[in-house]
Amino acid sequence: MTYVIVGGVGARLQGSSNITGDLDIVLTHARALLTSTPAGRTAYLDADLHDTGLHDTDRILAAPELRATLDLTQPIALSLIAIFHFIPGSDTPYSIVRRLVDALPSGSYLTLTHITADYDPGVDLVHRWRPEGGNVPDDLTDAQVSIYGGIARKR
């Protein structure tokens, strides 16, 4: 599986390839990961969805670093973690996600989180979600977490 991580530094998983992008302070750490190891390949791409929205989305998808690192014929895990609450509606966040997901092959996954102060019925905060049920961590309150998360698989 290939991982594209936006909003977090890519983990070194056996046989994985990673493209990472984030806030400047996190990117300093990401740059340190650029030395490839047998555990996986990592590339750094300097892009900002917030400032230029769809324009940078197209630049990301056409980037030589992305094409040299990722096999776009195989499923990809795209993680957009803690990023879209910084992108206003005027920057067309739905279009940004759609454009990125459209570029993924079938069988790929999208994970996305968004901060919140409200708690809609039927929607769980990330620390409460368990695919098989299970115990919610006792040491975390909803107010401490305050972030929704979603996972989807592209058909």
Secondary structure, DSSP 8 states (H G I E B T S, - for coil): -EEEEESS-----TTEEEEEE--HHHHHHHHHTTS-BTTEEEEE----HHHHTHHHHHHHHH-HHHHHH--TTS-EEEEE-S-GGGS-GGG-HHHHHHHHHHTS-TT-EEEEEEE-S---TT--BTTT--TT-----TT--HHHH-EEEEEEE--
